[in-house]
Amino acid sequence: MTLIESTSGTLKDPAVVPPGLPIQGNAPFHPNTPVQPNTPIQPSTVRRAPVDTHTAIPVLDVTIPVFNEERDLEECLRRLHGHLRESFPHGFRITVADNASTDGTLKIAERVARELPELAVVHLEEKGRGNALRKVWLASPSPVLAYMDVDLSTDLAALAPLLAPLISGHSDLAIGTRLTRNSRVVRGPKREFISRSYNLMLHSLMGARFSDAQCGFKAIRADVAQQILPHTMDNSWFFDTELLVLAERCGLRVHEVPVDWIDDPNSSVDVVRTALADIRGMVRLTRDLVSGRIPIPELRAALARGPLPASSRTAEQSPRSSLFGQLVRFAAIGAASTLAYVLIFLFCRGFMDPQLANFLALLVTAIANTGANRRFTFGIQGGNPVRHHFEGLIVFGIGLALTSGALALVHSTTTPDRWGELLTVVAANLAATAVRFLLFRLWVFRQPAAQATAPTKQAKSRTETAAS
């Protein structure tokens, strides 16, 4: 990694360390040094201190990762620089992270850097947005770190509300979101479908609560980044998701800003390939979380802002009202699942035997049903979604046995038509639904009594500590 001086365009001496740059041992941290994930974790307070804006160090460092972007780069840099000069009241720096470009991107960035004193250029020999952000952010002395895509698809008017909660100490991360009702987005149906499907998978399979993982418009406090970034592994597009999932598991506050976003029709991103890579990333991150490679309990103890959401404090809930609410939500999700099951069964039945069609329809709807009930019916956020889905598959097996048995019974006594088969499996599925609710409530999503009373004990402990 090479850092280009903005005023002269010459290579900076790597031994010269800007104020505030992290130190490892007696030697200055250099971005080419491998990141060590075993940095001692210090306990934190519940509240974050506001960022000190009266300093010579730039308060904000905006990173623009680029690869072969000679066509759009200069216009992007001048537009962003002008916006920050006019609207951002504190010191800032724009860092171009060139990811091994093979065209004229690096030369253009160096030329513009000689004109704009707030612009720095970093050249990396390895490709990958995650790799670039991790190295640049860990080496930056600024207390607030951000990044955005080079095409500036997101309206820059969202930058101020993105940064404000980080500077004030209210939030730890801030993300732009294209998937809320207040967002205004212009993009094709394929990208819209893939994006929403991916985020639905994150919610269902990993218990994520953020609405948009891949919007290229994010910011993070540097004090938080220093503790979380060394535990991220992805060097490409899944880096965003990995960072957000770890932040939520560690009890950090993620602030979302609805954005106005216009798709760049000339974008070089392969959406399908990126989506498949993201799915592989989800598998790898789940394995890391289950195996304990990432020390979530220690990170949470150091970074978490306070008690869990009220939805997880079961001691504060009325059992009777909780049961009624769970039944209503379970019934709504069950109705949607049944409709989806019918549609999938009829579609598959057109070219496969009824048992296989029943298996596929039940499997797809069971996975979605478990994720939806986990979050909406039983109010579980975070935790261990992998265990819940594994146990949900056992419940799925019971439902499969009921519906398959009903199908086998009706075929052994008569020769039903397509609608007779459908009526049989729907009736068996309704019986399986009652069993599913009981197993979800009493086994899969049941919280132990000790866990339910934990918030009360924690509150009592904090009160005793404050009194002493």
C-alpha positions in Angstrom: 0.0 0.0 0.0 1.4 3.4 -1.0 0.2 6.8 0.3 0.5 9.7 -2.1 1.0 13.2 -0.6 -1.8 15.4 -1.8 0.3 18.5 -2.3 3.2 17.1 -4.3 2.1 13.8 -5.5 5.3 12.2 -4.2 5.4 9.1 -2.0 5.2 9.7 1.7 7.8 8.2 4.0 6.0 5.3 5.7 8.0 6.1 8.9 6.2 9.4 9.2 3.1 8.8 11.3 0.3 11.3 11.3 -1.0 12.4 14.7 -3.3 9.8 16.3 -2.2 6.9 14.0 -2.5 3.6 15.9 0.8 2.1 17.1 1.7 -1.5 17.4 4.5 -2.1 19.8 7.3 0.4 19.3 6.8 0.6 15.5 4.2 2.7 13.7 1.3 0.9 12.2 1.6 0.5 8.5 -1.3 -0.6 6.4 0.7 -3.5 4.8 1.1 -5.0 8.3 -1.3 -7.9 8.8 -4.1 -7.0 11.2 -4.0 -9.0 14.5 -7.5 -9.9 15.8 -6.2 -10.5 19.4 -5.8 -6.8 20.4 -6.7 -6.4 24.1 -10.3 -5.3 24.5 -10.9 -2.6 27.1 -14.2 -2.2 28.9 -16.4 0.6 27.6 -19.0 2.9 29.1 -22.6 2.8 27.9 -22.4 6.3 26.3 -20.0 7.4 23.6 -18.2 10.8 24.1 -18.8 13.4 21.4 -16.1 13.7 18.8 -13.6 16.5 19.5 -14.0 18.8 16.5 -11.5 21.4 17.7 -8.4 19.6 16.4 -5.9 19.9 13.6 -6.7 16.3 12.6 -9.4 16.0 10.0 -12.6 15.1 11.8 -13.9 13.1 8.7 -12.1 10.8 6.4 -14.2 9.7 3.3 -12.7 6.8 1.5 -13.5 6.2 -2.2 -12.5 2.7 -3.3 -11.9 2.5 -7.0 -10.9 0.0 -9.6 -10.5 1.1 -13.2 -12.7 4.2 -12.8 -10.9 6.7 -15.0 -14.1 7.7 -16.7 -16.0 9.0 -13.5 -13.3 9.6 -11.0 -12.4 13.2 -11.5 -16.0 14.4 -11.7 -16.8 12.4 -8.5 -13.9 13.8 -6.5 -14.5 17.5 -7.5 -18.2 17.1 -6.7 -17.7 15.5 -3.3 -14.9 18.0 -2.4 -17.1 20.9 -3.3 -20.0 19.6 -1.3 -17.8 19.0 1.8 -16.2 22.5 1.5 -19.6 24.1 1.4 -21.6 22.0 3.9 -19.2 20.2 6.3 -18.2 22.6 9.1 -15.1 20.7 10.3 -11.8 19.5 8.8 -12.1 16.6 6.3 -10.0 14.4 4.1 -11.0 12.4 1.0 -8.9 9.3 0.5 -8.9 7.6 -2.9 -8.2 3.9 -2.4 -7.0 2.5 -5.8 -7.5 -1.2 -5.9 -4.8 -2.3 -8.4 -6.3 -0.4 -11.3 -4.9 -1.1 -14.7 -6.1 2.0 -16.5 -5.4 5.7 -15.9 -7.3 5.8 -12.5 -4.2 6.2 -10.3 -2.7 9.0 -12.5 -6.0 10.9 -12.5 -6.2 10.6 -8.8 -2.7 11.9 -8.3 -3.2 14.8 -10.6 -6.4 15.9 -8.8 -4.7 15.4 -5.5 -2.0 18.0 -6.5 -4.8 20.5 -6.9 -7.0 19.7 -3.8 -5.1 19.9 -0.5 -7.8 17.7 1.3 -7.3 14.8 -1.1 -5.0 11.8 -0.5 -4.4 8.8 -2.7 -3.6 5.3 -1.6 -2.5 2.6 -4.0 -3.0 -1.0 -3.1 -1.6 -4.0 -5.0 -4.6 -6.2 -4.0 -8.2 -5.8 -5.3 -11.3 -5.7 -3.1 -13.4 -3.1 -1.5 -13.3 -4.7 1.9 -9.5 -5.0 1.8 -9.2 -1.3 0.9 -11.6 0.0 3.5 -10.1 -2.1 6.3 -6.5 -0.9 5.6 -7.4 2.7 5.0 -9.7 3.0 8.0 -7.3 1.3 10.4 -4.5 3.7 9.3 -6.6 6.8 9.4 -6.1 9.3 12.3 -9.7 10.7 11.8 -12.3 10.0 14.5 -15.1 9.5 11.9 -14.6 7.3 8.9 -16.9 7.0 5.9 -17.0 5.6 2.4 -19.1 5.9 -0.7 -19.1 4.5 -4.2 -17.3 6.4 -6.9 -20.5 6.9 -9.0 -22.1 8.9 -6.2 -25.4 7.2 -6.8 -26.5 8.4 -3.4 -27.6 12.0 -3.1 -25.0 13.8 -1.0 -27.7 15.6 0.9 -27.9 12.5 3.0 -24.3 12.9 4.2 -25.0 15.3 7.0 -27.6 13.2 8.7 -25.3 10.2 8.2 -22.5 11.8 10.1 -24.3 13.8 12.8 -25.2 10.9 15.2 -21.6 9.6 15.0 -20.1 13.0 15.8 -22.5 13.6 18.7 -21.9 10.1 20.2 -25.5 9.0 19.7 -24.6 6.1 17.3 -21.6 3.9 16.4 -22.3 3.2 12.8 -24.5 4.9 10.2 -25.7 3.5 6.9 -27.7 4.7 4.0 -30.8 2.6 3.2 -32.6 2.2 -0.1 -35.2 -0.1 1.3 -37.4 2.0 3.5 -40.6 3.8 2.6 -38.9 7.2 2.8 -36.2 6.2 0.4 -36.5 7.3 -3.2 -34.8 4.8 -5.5 -34.5 4.4 -9.3 -33.1 1.0 -10.4 -34.0 -2.0 -12.5 -36.3 -4.8 -11.3 -33.5 -7.4 -11.3 -31.3 -5.5 -8.9 -34.3 -4.6 -6.7 -35.3 -8.2 -6.5 -31.8 -9.5 -5.7 -31.2 -6.7 -3.1 -34.5 -7.3 -1.2 -34.1 -11.1 -1.4 -30.6 -10.9 0.1 -31.7 -8.7 2.9 -34.6 -11.0 3.6 -32.1 -13.9 3.9 -30.0 -11.9 6.3 -33.1 -11.2 8.5 -34.3 -14.8 8.4 -31.1 -16.8 8.7 -28.7 -14.5 10.6 -31.2 -12.4 12.7 -30.0 -9.1 11.2 -32.1 -6.0 11.9 -30.6 -3.5 9.5 -32.6 -2.9 6.4 -30.0 -2.5 3.7 -26.6 -4.3 3.8 -25.1 -3.2 0.5 -25.8 0.4 0.0 -22.4 2.0 -0.7 -22.9 4.9 1.8 -21.7 4.2 5.3 -19.8 5.7 8.2 -18.3 4.5 11.5 -16.6 5.9 14.5 -12.9 5.2 14.5 -12.8 4.1 18.2 -15.4 1.4 17.3 -13.7 0.5 14.0 -10.4 -0.1 15.7 -11.9 -2.9 17.8 -14.2 -4.5 15.2 -12.3 -4.3 11.9 -9.5 -6.7 12.9 -12.2 -9.4 13.2 -13.5 -9.0 9.7 -12.2 -11.4 7.1 -13.9 -10.5 3.8 -11.9 -8.5 1.3 -14.7 -7.9 -1.2 -18.4 -6.9 -1.2 -19.5 -9.0 1.7 -17.3 -6.8 4.0 -20.3 -4.4 4.5 -22.6 -7.2 5.7 -19.9 -8.7 7.9 -19.2 -5.4 9.6 -22.9 -4.7 10.3 -23.6 -8.2 11.6 -20.7 -8.0 14.0 -21.8 -4.5 15.1 -25.3 -5.7 15.9 -24.0 -8.8 17.7 -21.7 -6.6 19.8 -24.6 -4.4 20.9 -23.7 -1.3 18.9 -26.2 1.2 17.7 -26.7 1.4 13.9 -28.3 4.6 12.6 -30.2 4.3 9.3 -30.7 7.2 6.9 -33.2 6.9 4.0 -31.4 8.0 0.8 -32.3 9.1 -2.7 -30.4 6.7 -4.9 -30.2 6.4 -8.7 -28.7 3.3 -10.2 -25.7 3.7 -12.4 -26.5 1.9 -15.7 -22.8 1.7 -16.5 -21.8 0.1 -13.2 -19.2 -2.7 -13.6 -20.5 -4.7 -10.7 -21.7 -8.2 -11.5 -24.9 -8.3 -9.4 -25.4 -12.1 -9.7 -21.8 -13.0 -8.9 -21.8 -10.6 -6.0 -25.0 -12.1 -4.6 -23.5 -15.6 -4.8 -20.3 -14.4 -3.1 -22.5 -12.8 -0.4 -24.2 -16.1 0.3 -20.9 -17.8 0.6 -19.9 -15.1 3.0 -23.0 -15.7 5.1 -22.0 -19.4 5.4 -18.5 -18.5 6.4 -19.5 -15.8 8.9 -22.1 -18.2 10.5 -19.3 -20.8 10.9 -17.0 -18.2 12.5 -19.7 -17.1 14.9 -20.6 -20.7 15.9 -17.0 -21.8 16.3 -16.1 -18.8 18.5 -13.4 -17.4 16.2 -14.9 -14.0 16.8 -14.9 -13.2 20.5 -18.5 -11.7 20.6 -18.9 -11.9 24.4 -15.7 -10.0 25.0 -16.5 -7.4 22.3 -20.0 -7.0 23.6 -18.7 -6.5 27.1 -16.4 -3.8 25.8 -18.7 -2.1 23.3 -22.4 -2.7 24.1 -24.4 0.3 24.9 -26.7 -1.2 27.5 -29.5 -3.6 28.1 -31.1 -5.6 25.4 -34.2 -4.3 23.6 -37.5 -4.5 25.5 -38.7 -7.3 23.2 -36.0 -9.5 24.7 -36.7 -8.6 28.3 -39.3 -11.3 28.9 -39.6 -10.4 32.6 -41.3 -7.2 31.6 -44.0 -8.8 29.5 -47.4 -10.1 30.6 -47.6 -13.9 29.8 -51.2 -13.7 28.9 -50.9 -10.7 26.5 -47.7 -12.3 25.1 -49.5 -15.5 24.3 -52.4 -13.7 22.6 -50.0 -11.6 20.5 -47.9 -14.6 19.6 -51.1 -16.4 18.4 -52.2 -13.5 16.2 -48.7 -13.0 14.6 -48.2 -16.8 14.2 -51.6 -17.0 12.5 -50.8 -14.2 10.1 -47.4 -15.7 9.2 -49.1 -19.1 8.9 -51.7 -17.8 6.5 -48.9 -16.3 4.3 -46.9 -19.5 4.5 -49.9 -21.7 3.6 -50.6 -19.5 0.5 -46.9 -19.7 -0.5 -47.0 -23.5 0.1 -50.1 -23.9 -2.1 -48.5 -21.9 -5.0 -45.2 -23.8 -4.8 -46.9 -27.2 -4.6 -49.1 -26.5 -7.6 -46.1 -25.2 -9.6 -43.9 -28.2 -8.7 -46.7 -30.7 -9.2 -46.8 -29.9 -12.9 -43.5 -31.7 -13.5 -42.8 -33.9 -10.5 -44.5 -36.5 -8.3 -46.7 -35.3 -5.3 -44.3 -36.4 -2.6 -41.3 -34.5 -4.0 -43.5 -31.4 -4.7 -44.7 -31.6 -1.1 -41.2 -31.8 0.2 -39.9 -28.8 -1.8 -42.9 -26.6 -1.0 -42.7 -27.5 2.7 -38.9 -27.0 2.9 -39.0 -23.5 1.3 -41.9 -22.3 3.4 -40.6 -23.9 6.6 -37.3 -21.9 6.4 -39.1 -18.6 5.8 -41.7 -19.5 8.4 -39.0 -20.1 11.1 -37.2 -16.9 10.4 -40.4 -14.8 10.4 -41.7 -16.4 13.6 -38.3 -16.0 15.2 -38.3 -12.3 14.6 -41.9 -11.2 14.6 -43.9 -13.7 16.7 -41.4 -14.4 19.5 -39.4 -11.1 19.3 -36.0 -12.7 19.2 -33.2 -10.6 17.8 -29.6 -11.6 17.7 -28.8 -14.7 19.6 -28.1 -17.9 17.7 -30.3 -18.1 14.6 -28.4 -21.2 13.3 -29.6 -23.2 16.3 -33.2 -22.0 15.8 -33.2 -22.9 12.1 -31.7 -26.3 12.9 -34.5 -27.0 15.4 -37.0 -25.5 13.0 -35.9 -28.1 10.5 -36.7 -30.8 13.0 -40.1 -29.3 13.3 -40.3 -29.3 9.5 -39.6 -33.0 9.6 -42.7 -33.5 11.8 -44.8 -31.5 9.4 -43.3 -33.5 6.4 -44.2 -36.8 8.1 -47.8 -35.6 8.6 -48.3 -34.4 5.1 -46.4 -37.3 3.4 -48.4 -39.8 5.5 -51.7 -38.1 4.5 -50.7 -38.2 0.9 -49.6 -41.9 1.1 -52.9 -42.8 2.9 -55.1 -41.1 0.3 -53.2 -42.6 -2.6 -53.5 -46.1 -1.0 -57.3 -45.9 -0.7 -58.3 -44.0 -3.9 -56.9 -42.2 -7.0 -57.3 -38.5 -6.2 -57.2 -35.7 -8.8 -54.8 -32.7 -8.4 -57.3 -30.8 -6.2 -57.9 -33.8 -4.0 -54.2 -34.1 -3.4 -54.1 -30.4 -2.6 -57.0 -30.6 -0.1 -55.3 -33.5 1.6 -51.9 -31.8 2.1 -53.5 -28.5 3.1 -55.6 -30.3 5.8 -52.5 -32.1 7.0 -50.5 -28.9 6.9 -53.0 -27.2 9.2 -52.6 -30.0 11.7 -48.8 -29.6 11.4 -49.2 -25.9 12.0 -50.8 -26.4 15.5 -47.9 -28.8 16.4 -45.4 -26.2 15.0 -46.7 -23.4 17.2 -46.5 -25.6 20.3 -43.0 -26.7 19.5 -41.9 -23.1 18.7 -43.3 -21.8 21.9 -42.3 -24.6 24.3 -39.0 -25.6 22.7 -37.4 -23.8 19.8 -37.9 -20.2 20.9 -38.4 -20.8 24.7 -36.1 -18.7 26.8 -34.8 -20.2 30.1 -36.0 -18.6 33.3 -32.5 -17.5 34.2 -32.2 -15.7 30.8 -35.5 -14.1 31.3 -34.6 -12.7 34.7 -31.1 -11.6 33.6 -32.0 -8.0 32.8 -33.5 -7.5 36.3 -30.4 -8.9 37.9 -28.2 -6.7 35.7 -30.2 -3.7 36.6 -29.9 -4.5 40.3 -26.2 -5.0 40.0 -25.8 -1.6 38.2 -27.8 0.1 40.9 -25.7 -1.5 43.7 -22.5 -0.4 41.9 -23.8 3.2 41.5 -24.8 3.3 45.2 -21.3 2.1 46.3 
